[in-house]
Amino acid sequence: MKLRLAGTSLLALSLAACASVPGADASRAGMADPLASAAPAIAAEPAPVEALIDEVSIPYDRFTLDNGLTVLVHEDRKAPVVALSVWYGVGSKHEPRGKTGFAHLFEHLMFNGSENAPGDFFEPLQQVGATDFNGTTWFDRTNYFETVPTGALDRALMLESDRMGYLLGAVTQEKLDNQIGVVQNEKRQGDNQPYGLVEYEQLETLYPSGHPYHHSTIGSMDDLSSATLDDVKDWFRDHYGPNNAILVLAGDIDTATARAKVNKWFGAIPRGPEIQPVAAPVPTLPAPVDKVIYDQVATPRVYRMWAIPGLDNDEYLPVTMGATVLGGLASSRLDNALVREQQLAVRVVAQAGIYAQAGQLVVYADAKPGVEREMLAAALDAEIAKFIAEGPTESELQRAVTTYTAGQIRGLESVGGFGGKAPTLAEGLLYSGDPAEYQDVLRRAAAMTPQQVETVFGKWASRPAFRLVVEPGTRKEGGEDRGGFFTAEPGSGLNSPAWFMDPALASALSPALGMQAAASVAEADRSQLPPMQELKPLDFPDIERATLSNGMEVYFARRDAVPLVTARVSFDAGYAADPRNQLGVQSLMLQVMDEGTQTLDSEALAIAKERLGANIGGFADVDTTSFSLDALTPNLAQSFALLADYIRNPAFDPAELERVRTQQLTRIRNEMNNPGAIAQRALAPILFGQHPYGIPPSGTGDPAIVERLSRADVANFHSTWLRPDRARIYVVGDTTLPEVTRLLEASFGGWRAPATPAPQKNLDAAVPVQQSRIILIDRPESPQSTILGGRVLDRRGTDDLTLLDSANEVFGGSFLSRINMNLRETKGWSYGVRSIVQSPLDRSSFLIYAPVQADRTGDSIVELRKDLASYTDGQGVTGAELTRLINGNVRELPGRFETSQDVLGGIVDIVTYDRADDYYETLANRYGTLTPQQLDAEAAATLRGDDLVFVVVGDAKTVRPQLEALGLPIEMRTMEGN
């Protein structure tokens, strides 16, 4: 399933979201206001934050069933979809000693079918075209959510109600054993990442044994292994009653309809025991605690951590805002002092992770290579002390609030998912008793004074700190019995839900009271899934076009659900444009472009973005180099002007270049310690050879080359590849094409292409012929092995790949695919495996990705090869697989383009791959005509295993004996840089 970092939605993290978007004060550096010193369009005053806050509103109705289920309804008719979000007031803080990990384990079990809907929960969801479906567990709550076509609402409500009231008859020992294995592999996968053990140290040190937040939500290996069927059934009876739940429906629905449907499906479920409150006071360390641990990391990291108040104490907000100013904004105090000025660190972070009753203030700095950790620690402590003494300036605080408010507005474009309207309402009610708590938080933040932040932040950050250092080296802490922290990529749909943590809770829950009498509501007919009602087809927004006076093409679609505009300026370049003797030059260019223009230095540029509430940044894939803008509509003119300055006039300051070079070299070393990145860096050059795609796909390049790249190299790449005649501009949002054209003409229209011919990439280069073999890369002491297999296909991204993508979906492209159901759901050897068809503009490739427990590495490759061979030779697509494939892909189309970002991505694909404007509207018919014979022929021709090259990253002493039994040639390698 899809995962996000802990505390994902709007209220749970509160202002911690600001930590990802950086701020500081121009006057402190003796600088003029950057907006005033830039171009006139940029100099205009941004919209006041109070006006932005007025735009943040989620009207709702509320009712409660007789059994205690609280229901919130928000009507939003912009798309024919409804988001369901079910929140239970139970998390890992409710677990007694010896049963750590139960809340998260049970969350997994609730996806394995119920009494009236046996089988995997994802089967009927995928059949109806659900999007944004998942579930997560955290300290204070467990939630489940999905967004479905309006015509599938009854079916979704039946499924959610069935696992609330009719689950236990479907929970078997076999399912329990399997999910214990899956969760333990989820833990191993998290532990196997760099810094994967830090969270355990944090929780176990800041919170005393017996405290509800002392242990990880993932639980301990021993507790998970000892879970019995009676244990988990008792856990369900005690915690999952309707009176401990909140249901939110948001989208294409009204309250009268919601009331009738919810009462029908949930009304007969009996109340459960009342959940007893959990005491979770905020602890203070009696004295500073110092500890050093070792991990496979690129550079030492110095931490300072404190336990702080949670959502039940208003002081969490000033602490969080202080953290944002200290180390959460790009112009933050720590960025300016430790990264820009003293150049002791390559990265700094300060953030507040807020739970219901406590939280953590975490500040850390990654040492610049060659800097002693003691020197960095002293400088970090000095900056924290300075901030405690003087607090933020008015300007810093205002930018932090603006940045946060803009993030709230962006999140509310979605009706559901991780951070949309439905979870925002649910969190407010669960944690504060008020669904509209988000508005109060925004207003309190806007009214906050620097003095308040100084006083409250100082109160909590002046106490004894947990001073942790993570040094590069062999791990000497952790082990199989500690919890972990892992997030899967959003949108993958392949990993099970979860946020988690570790052991030792002392306070037992009160005895189970048993299920209480139900309300007098007639039992709904659950003998079969409700039929689908009428489904509205996708109506993809019209694409409007314009051309600027310099020839730049503009593509526009109007979406006015929120006062936002998202834009992208895309150039025909990409990492494939990097010369082989300059691998990494483009990545270096993109990073140094973020450090200032010819009129705005690094800090001033960051301040300008923050004042506007705008996100501006550059990124690349293998084919294109792009610059994105997320802007508030009232600030659109200034935001476009700043974007143009950013793209057209980078300073490429030599001092900033040297600083960014060090950061890029550190990123490369981090990749060389990350098992997934290690595998990717190895496989792409093997598969593609001298073809432009035969480079590490991150684009960070070769460290030896990055060391010697000059400012001239960077500037030359910019002038050669970023030219208006190779650019397209895409805009979606709350504006009009004439207005967009006017603003773009003012900011980009005067940009002229050079007289020299446009450069070309050599995509005609041949790719090497492969022999199936194994490349084993030794990563000692790894609890998991990462398997990455691949072959180059004789297809291009510009070809019609609908058939190929569909064939791959059956094999490994979805949660219900053959290899995921085998290695995860049947064997329990992995947290999730997948296969991928990568389809850039030129040569496509077929990849299999499988992180598996170390002692099953060889067995997993055997199973993957066996599944592929059977799929392509006799055991082709079944009728059930074809039905699921067609129904899911057709019915999810309206939900795929709910937000402006979704629409922009669709337009970019249409233009880049030269598709018709109605491409997505024709997909339903194309999927509907697929046949098993077509899919089988495509799989047999393309998804072959005869030349698959496998890269395995793992502990060679454990893994190699397993691989030698497979009969494939084995090539041993050590990790890069070792």
N, C-alpha and C positions, 0 to 999 in steps of 0.2 A: 504494500500500500504506500500511499504518499505521505511523506512526513515533513514537518517543519521544525525549526529549532524551538526549544522549549518556550512556552508562553507565547504562542504565535499570534493570537488575535489581539484586538485593539486594547481591551482593558487589562487583560492578564499581564501583558508586558508593560502596560501603561506607557510611560514615556520612554521606556528602554528602546523603543523603535528609533528614537533620535540617535542612538549610539551608532547607527550605521550611516548616518548622514552628517558629516562634520560641521564648528563655529568659534570665532574669537573676536577680539575687538581691535579695529584698525587703529584707534587712537593709542592703544598700548604700544604699538610698534612705531608710533610717530608718523602714521600714514594718513593721508586724506581719505575720506569716504570713497571706497572703490566705485560705487555706482555714480557718484558725482563726478569722478575723474575720467570716466569712460565716455563712450559715444553718447550723444544726446538721448537716443532712444533708451539706452540703459540707465541714464541718469534719472529718469522719471521715478517719482516715489512709488514704491510697491503698495499694493492694497493693504490697508491696516488689518492686523490679525483678527481684530474683532469682527470685521466684515466677513472674513473667511470662516470664522466660527459660526456665524449665522447661517452658513451654507450647509453645516453638518447637522442633518436631521433625519431621523428614522421614525416616522409616525407609526404607531402600533395600537392594536387592541389587545385586551387581556381577559382571559376567563379561566376558571378552574373547574375540573370535573369533580364529581362527588368522591372519587377515589384519591383525590389530592393532586392529580397531574395538572401542572400549571402550563397554560398554552398562550403564546404570544403570536400575533398575526400582523404581518406588514405587507401591504399591497404595493406591488411594483410591476407594471404591465409592459416594461420595455422589451421583454422577451417571453416566449411561451414556455417558461420553466418555473418550477417551484423548488426552493431550497428547504430541506428538512434538516433541523439540527436538534439532536436530543442530548441533553446534558444531565448526567447523574452526579449528585453530590457525594462522590466517593472516589478517593485516589489512594496513593501509596501511604499517605499520612494516617490512614485508618487501619493499616495492617498491624496485627500483633506480632510479637517476637516469634520467630520460627516460620512466619508466613510472608516474608518479604517477597515482593514481585507478584502477589496474587491479583491485585487490581489490574495490572497490565496483562498477566496471563489470562485472566477472565475476559479481558477485552478481545484477545485473540480468539478465545472459544466462542464468543458471541458472533463471530464471522463464519462459523463452521456449521450453520444450519440450526433450525428450530423444529419444534414438533410438527408444525403444519407446513413448513417450508424446508424440508430436509435438503442436505447438500450445501455446497458453498454459497454464502450470502452473495457473492459477486456474480453468480450465474444469473439470477433474475435481474439484478441491477444492470448488468451489462446488456441483457436482453432488451431492457427498456430504454437504453441509451443514456444511463446516468452519467453525469460528469461530477467532478469535485467530490468523489465518494471516498470515505476513509473513516478512521476512528483513531483517537489518541487517548493516552493515559498520562496524567501528571500527578503531582502531589495531592492536589485538592479536588480533582474531578476526573471523570471519564466522559468522553463525548463521541458521538457517532453522527455522521452527516452525509448527505448526498443531495445533488441537484438533479431533478428529473423533469422530463417533459410534462406539461400540465396533464395530459391524458394518462399519465402513469402514476398520478398522485395516489389513487386508491391502492395500487399495488405496493408502492413504497410505504404507505402508512400501515398496510397489513404486515409487511415484513418487519418494520420497526416495532410494531405492537406485539408481533409474535415472539420476538426475542426478548421483549420486556416481560411478557406474561406466560409464555409457553416454550421455555427454552430447555428445562432440565431433562425432559424425556429424550432429548436429542444429544445430550452430552454423554459420551461413552468413554470407556477407558482408552480405547484406541485413539480417539480424538485428543484426549488429554495428553497421552504419551507423545503424540506427534507434535502438539503445540508446545509442550515443554522443550522438545528438541529445537523447534523453530526459534523460540524465545532465547534459548541458550546460544544459538548461532547468531541471533541478533546482538546479543551481548558481546560475543567474540568479535563480531564485525566492528562494533564500536570500540572495544578495547584495542583492536588492531590498528586503529588510526593514530597518527601522531597526537600527543596530548590526551590520548584516550583515557588515561587514568586520573587526570587532574580533578574531575568532578568528585570522585570518591574522597580524595584528600580534602577537598573543600568542605563537603558535607560532614565528614566524620570529625573534622577539626573544629568547625564553627559551631556545630550543634552537639551537645553531649549525648552519650548513649542513652537511649530511651526517649529522646526528643522525636516528635513525629517527622521532622525534616532531617534526621541524622542519616537515614538510609536512602539508597538510590531506588527509584521507581522500578528499575529493571529487576531488582532483587538479587539475591545471592544464588550461586549455582546449587548449593546444598539445599536451600529452601525450595527452589524450583523442582529439584529432583525428588524431593520428599512429598510433594503435593499429592494428595489422594483424591479420589472421586468424591468422597464425602466432604472433604475440605472445600473443594471448589463449589459444590452444590450448596453447602451452608453459606459460603461467601455470597453467592447469588441471592439466596433467600433473605439474607440480612440487609442487602444494600440496593437492590435493583427494583424496588417497588415504585409505582407511579408517583407516590407522595414524596419521593426523593429525586424527582426528575422534572426537567423543564423541556418542553417541546416548542420550537419556534418554526413557523411556516412563513416564508418570505418569498414574494414573487407574484406570479400570475394567479392570484387567489384573493377572495374577500372573506371577511370574518364569518358571515352567515354560512358560507360553504365550508369553511374550516371547522366551525363548531359542529356541524352535522357529521362530517367525515371523521373528525377526531373522536367524537362521542361513540360513533359506530365501532371504531376499531380498538379504542383504548378504554371505553367506558366500563366494560365488564371485568377488567383486570383488578384483582383485589389489592387493597393497600398493603404495604409491607411494614416492617418495624420502623419506628422513628429512629433516624440516625442520631446518635448521641454526639454532642459537641466534643471536639478534641482541643485540649489545651496545648498551645504552641507558643509560649512566651519567647521573646527575642533575647537570646543569650548574649553575654559579654565575656570574652576571654579574660581570665584573671591576670594574664601577662602575655606579652607577645610570644608567638610560637614560630619558630624557624625550622624549615625542613627543606632538604634537597632530594629530589628524585631524578631518575635518569630515564631517557626515552630516545627513540630514534627520531630526532628532530634536527633542524638545520642550525639552530643557534640558541643560546640560553634565553629563557624567558623568566622574567622576574615578576612575581605576583604580589599584590597587597589585597587582602580580603577582610571584610567585616560582615557579620550578620546585621541586618537592618529591619525596619518595620515593614509589614505587609500591607495589603489593601485595607485592612481593618483599622489602620492608623493613618491619619491624613499626612503624617510626616514623611511617608514614602515618596510623596510627590516632590517636595523640595530636594530630597536626596537624589531622586532620579534626574531632576533638572540640573542639579549640580554636577552629576556624573556626565551628563550630556555636554555641558560647557567644558568640563575638565578634560574629557577624552573621547567624546562622542561625535563631535563635529569635525569636518575637515580642517576648520580653522581653530581647533581646540587648543587649550593651554598646553597640553602635553605634546601635541603635534608640533606646535610652534617651538617649544623649548627643547624637547629631546630629539625630534626628528629633523626639523629645519635648522634650528640655530646651533645647538651643541652637537648635533649629529652623533648621538650616542646610541640611538635606536633606529631600527628599520620599520617598526610598527608599534603603535601604542593604542590602547583601548581603555576606556572607563565606561562601565555600564552597571545598571542596577537591574537584577533579575528579581521580579516581585511575585511572591506567592500570596495566598489569601491571608496568612497570619505572620509571615516573616519574609525574608528575602536576603539577597547577598549584594553588597557593593563590591565589585571586582575591578581592580585596576591592574593592568599588566603592560610590560614593555619587552619587545624582542630586541636583543642586543645586536648592534651593528657588529659584523665580524671584526675581531681584534679588540673589541671593547671588553674590559673586565667586568664581570657581573657586579662586583662590589661598587665600581664607579657608577654603573647604570643605576643600581639600587639607591645609592646616595642621591643621585640627581632626581630620581623618581620621588623619593621621600621629600626632597626639598620642594619640588613643585606641588606636591599634595599639601605640604605644610603652608606654602605660600597661598594656595587657593583657600585653605581653611581660614587663613588670617584675613584675606581681603575679599573673598567671595567673587561672584561674577559682576561684570559691568551690566548696565541697562541694555546696551547693544547686544552683548552676548546672550543674555536671557531672552531678548526679543527674537533673535534669530533661532534659538532653540525652540521656542514656542511656535514660530512660523513653520519651521521644518516639521515639527510634530503634527501641526494642524493639517498641513498639506498631505502628510502621510495618511492621516485619518480620512481625508476626502478621497484619496486614491483608493483606499481599501473599501469604501462604501459603494464603489461602482458595482461590486459583486453582491448578489443576494445571499450567497452562502459560502461554502468552502472554509478555508482556515481563518480568514479575517474579514469577511463581508458583513452584511447587515444582520443576518440571523445570529452568528456567533457573538456579535457585539451586543445585541439585546440580551442573549442568554447569559453572557458573562456579567453584565451589569446586574441582572436579577439574582444570579447565583451568589455573587460576592458582596453585593451592597444592598440587595433588596429593591433596586431601582433599575429597570431596563434602560433608562435614559442616563445612567451614570456617566457615560462617555461625554455627554454635554457638560455635566458638572465638572468633570476632570479638565476639559478644555478651558472652561471659564476660570477655574481656579488657577490653572497654569498661566492664563493670560493676565490675571490680576496679581500674580506673584511678584514680589519685589526682590531685588538683589540682596537686601538685608535678610529677608526670610530665608533665602537659599543659604546665605553665609552662616546664619545661626544654626539652622537645622542640619545642614550638611556637616558643619564643624562638630556638632554634638555627637554625631554617629561615627564620623571618620577620625575623631580624636581618640577613640578608645583603642585598646591593644589590638594589633592586626595579626592575621595569619600571613606570615611572610614565606611564601613558597617559591622555590627556584626549580625549574626543569632544565637539566643539563643534557646535552647530547651524550649518548652512551648506551650501554646495554641496560635494559630495564632491571631495576632492583626492587621495585615495589609492584603491588597489584597481585594478580593471580586469578585462578579460576573462580574463587568464591566472592569476588567483588563485582559490583554492578558496572554499568557502562552508559554511554551517552552517544547516540548516533542519529543522524537525520538523513533520510533518503531523499533523492532529488524529487521536488514537487512535480507532479504530473506523470511519474513513471507508472503508477498503478500497480507496481510489482511487489512492493514490500508491505509487510503487515503493519498495522497502526502502531504507534508507540512513542511515548516519551517515558523515561524510566529513571531509576537510581538504586541505592544499596542497603545493607542489613542492620538489624539490631534494635528494632522498636520494642519498647517495654510495655507500654500501656495497652492492655487487652480491651477488645470491644465488649460492650454489654452483651449478655446472653441473648440469643435469638428469641424473638417473641412469636415467630410463626406468622404466616400470612393471615391477614385479617379479612373480614367479610367484604365482599365486593359491593359496589353500588348496584342498585336495581336497574341495570341496563341489560337488554337482551344480548346474548352472545352472538357475535357476527358469524356468518358462514365462512369457515376457514377450510372447507374441503378442497378448495382449489384457489389458485391465485386469481385476484380480480382481473377481469378482462381489461385490455387497453381501451381507453376512450379515443376520440378523434385526436390525431397528432397534427399539429400545424407544420408545414414544411419550412425549411430554412428560407428566410428572406434576407440574403446578404446585402448589406448597404450598397447603394449605387456608388460607383467609383467615378468621381469627377476629375477632370484633367485641366491643366493649364501649363503654359511654358513661359518662363521668365525671359527678359530681354536678352540675357546671355545664353539662352538655349537650355537652361536647366529645366528638366521635366518635373512637374508637380502632380502628385496623385492625392486626392482628398476624399474623405467620407465624413459625413456629419453624424455625431453622436452627442446628445445633449443631456444625458441622464445626470451627470455631475459637471460642475464648472471646471473642467480639465481639458487640456489638449496634449496629445502625445504625438511626437514627430520623430522622424529618422531621416538623416542625410546619409545615403549609402553610396559607396564608391566601388567600382570594379577593381579590386586589389586583393585583399585577404592575405593570409599567411603564405599562400602559394606564390605570392609575389616576392617574398623574401629571396634575395639571391643566396645561393648555397654557401657562398663565402661570407654572408652576413646574416645567418640565421639568428633571429631574435631582434633584428633591427626595428621591425614594425611594432613589436610589443614595447620596446624601449621608447619608440616615438610616441605611442599612445599614452604611456605613463608620464612622460615628460610634458606632454601637452596639457596634462592636468595640473601642471605646476606653474601656470601663468601664461599670459599673452604679452604682447608688446606694450600694453598699457596697464596691465594688472599683474602684479607679482603673485606668487603662489598663495599667500594668505589672502590677498585682496580678491583673487578669483573665487576662492572658497566662500568668502564673506558675501560676495555678490550673488552667488547661487543661493545661499542660505537666506538672504534677505528677501529674495523673490519666491522662496519656497519651491525652487526649480531643481530638478535632477538633470544634470548634464554630464555626459561621459562618452568615452570612445571604447569600442570593442571591435573584434574581428572574428571571422570564422575562416575557413580555408579559402573561400572565394571572394568575400567582400569585407570591406572596412567601413564601419558605420559609426555614426555619432547620434546619440539619442537625446531627446528632450522630453521631460514630463513637466508641464507648466500649468499654473493656475490661470484660468481664462482672464481674470482682471489684470494679470501681469504678463500677458502674452507678448506684447510689443517689446518690452524690455528683455524678456526671455529669448525671443528670436534674435535680438541684437547681440545678446551675450553669447548665444550659440554660434553665430557667425564670427564673432571675434575669436572665439575658442578654436574654431576650425581653420579660419583663414590666417590668423596672426599669432601663431604660437611663438613664444619667446625663445624656446630652446636655450635657456640660460645655462651656461657651462657648469656653474656650481650646482644647479638643480639636476642637471644631467648626471653628474657624478653621484649625487645622492640616490637618484632613481636607479642608476646602474647597480648600486649595492643592493637595493631592494629587489631588483630583478634577479640578481645572482642568488639572493636568499630564497626567492620563490622557486628557482630551479632546484636548489638543494632540498627545499621542502618537497617538491615533486619526487625527488630521488629517495625520499623516505616514506612516501605514501604508496601503499601497494597497488591501488588502481592506477595511479599516475605512472608508476614504474612500468606496469604492463603496457600502457598505451605508448609511452615513450619508446619502448622496445619494438612493439609490433608494427607500427605504421611504417618505419623505414624498411623493415623486412618485407612487408607486403608490396610497397610501392617503389622501392629502390630509388632511382634518379628522377622519377616523376615528381612534379611539384608537390604532390600530396605525401611524399615519402619523408616527412619531417615530424618531430614530436608535435602532436595535435594541439597542445596548449599554446604553441607559438612563442614560448619563452626562449627557445633556441638553445644553442650550444654555449656553455659557460665560457669556454676558451675564446669564442668569437665575441660574446657580449663584453668580455673584459677589454677588448681592443676597439670596439666601435667608437667612432668619433662623432662630434657634433655635426660635422659635414656629412657623414653617412646618414644620420638621422634627418637632417634638413633636406638632403638630396632625395631621400625616399618620399618625404612629404611633398616636395615640389614636383616629383616625377609622377606619383600615383594619385595624389589628392588634387584633382583638377576638376573644374566645373563641367567639362565635356565628358567626364566619366562618372558623373554624379546623378542621383535621382533623389527627390525629396518626397517623403510620404508624411501626411498629416491626417489625424483622426481626432475629432473632438467637438467641443462646444463652441463652434465658430462657423464661418462660411468660407467658401472658396474665394470669393472676391476679397474678403478681409485677409485671408491667408496669403493670397497673391500679392496684395499691397504690402504686407509686412515683409514678405520674403524678397520682394523687389527692392525694398529699402535696405535689407540686410545682406542679400546675396547678389542682387541684380548687377552690381558694378564689378563683380569678380569675372575676369576674362581668362580664357584658356591660353596657355603659351602657344607659340607658333610651332614648337617641335611636335612631331608625331606622338600620339598616345602610345605608351608601352604595351607590350603583349606578353602574356604568360605562355610558356611552352607546354601546353597540355597534350601535345602529340607524343611526348616521351613514352617509351615502352615501359611496361611493368614486368618484373621478373617472373619467370615460371617457377611455381612453388612445388615442393615435395612435402607431404604431411610429416610433421615432426614436432618435437617439444623443445622449447627453449626454457630451461629452468633457471630462474634467478634466485639466488640464495638470499633470503631475508631471515636471519636467525631468530629463534624464539617467537615466531609468528603463530598465534593460536588458530589462524585461518590461512588458507591458501587462496589467492586470487587467480582464477583461470580466465584467460582471454584468448579466444580462438578467432581466426579470421581468414577470409579469402577475398580477392578482388573479383568483381563481377564485370561481365561484358555489357554493362548498362551504364547509362548516363542519367544524371538527375533530371535532365530535360526530357527524357523519355517518359512515357506513360507507365508509372510504376504501381498503379492501383492493384494490379493482379499480384505483383511480387510482394507488396506490402501486406496484402491479404493472406497470401500463403505463409509469410513469416509470422503474422499474428497468431495463426493456429499453432505453429511450432514453438515460438518463444516470445512473441511480441505483446502478450497481455498476461495479467495475473493468472488467468485460467488456461494459459498455454500448456502444452504437453510437458515441456522441460521444467517449468515452475511447479506444476502439480506433481511431477515425479520427485524432483530433488528436494522440494520444500514440503509440500503437503503430504506426500506419501513416505518419503525417506526421512525427512526432518534433518537433512544434512546442511541446509542453507537457509538463510533468511529470505532469499529471493534470487532467482536467476532469470536471465532474459536473453533474447537474441534480437539483433538490431540490423536493419538495412540502412546504412548511411548513404545518403543520396545528394552529394554536392553536385555542382554543375557538370563536372566531368565524370570520372570513373567512380562508380558506386562500390560498396563493399558489404559483406555479410559478416557480422561479428556475433560471437557468443560470449556472454559475461557471466561468470559464476564464482562468487566468493563462497567457499565451502570450508567446513571444519577440516583441520589439517589431516586428521587420520582417515579421511574419506576422499582425499584428493584423487588418487588413482581410480577409485570406484566411481567417482563423479564423472571423470572423463570417459570411462567405459559407458556409463549411462547416457551421457550426452551424445556420444557417437552412435550408440545403439538406437536412441530415439530418432536421431537424424536419418540413419539408414532405413529404419522401418517406415518413417514418414515419406521418404522419397522412393521407396521400393516396395509397394504393395499395401501399405497401411495408410492410405491417403486420407483426405478430409472426410469426416463422417457427416451424416445429415445434421446431427446436433451441433457440431462445430460450425457448419455452414450457416445454420439458422442463427446461432449466436453472433457470428461474424456480421451477417447482413443486418440483423435487427439492431445490434449495438451501433454499428457505424452509421446507419441511416437515422436512427432515432436520436443520436447524440448531436447531430449537426446543429440544431438551433442553440443548444447549450454551449457549443464550442466557441461562439462569437458573442459572448455576453458583454465583454468589456472592450474599451477602446484599444487596449493593447492587443487583444485577440484579433480584432478587426484589422489593425495595422499589420500584424503578422500575416494575416491572410492576403492583404493587398500586396505586401512585399513578395510573397510567394507567387502570386498571380503574375506580377510584372517581371520578376527575376526569371521565372521558369517559362515565360511567354505563354501563359494560359489565358483562356477566354475570361472575360469579366464574370460570367455566370458559372465558372468552373465548380465552385462549391455547391451551387444549386443543382448541378447536374450529377453530383456524386451519388445521390440517393438512387437514381435510376441505374447508374453503373454498378453499384453494389448489388442492387436487386436482381441483376441479370447474371451474376456470377454462378458458375456451375462447379461441382466437384471435379469434373474432368479438366476444366481450365486450371484450377488451383493445383491439382496433382501434377499436371504437365509442367506448370511453372516451377513447382518445388523440385521436381526431378531434374529439370534443366539448370536450375540456378542455385538451389540450397544444397549443394553437394558437400560431402565430407572428404572426398578423396585427396584434396590438396589443402585441407585445413592446417594452418600452422597454429600451435598452441603455445602461448607464453604462460608460464606458471610462476607466480611470485610466492615463495613460501620458505619454510625451514627445510633446507635441503636434506638434513640428516633424517628428518621424518618423512619427507615427501619422495626423495629419489628412489628408495626401494620399491615404493608403490608404482612409480612411473616405469621402472625397468621391466615390470611384468606386462606392460601394454604392447611391447613389440614395436614401438616407434623409435626412430633415432632421437637421442637426447643430447642437447648442447647445453653445457653448464656455463652460467655467467654469474658474476658478482654484481651487486648494485652499482650503478654509476657513481663515480666519486669515491668509491670504497676500494 
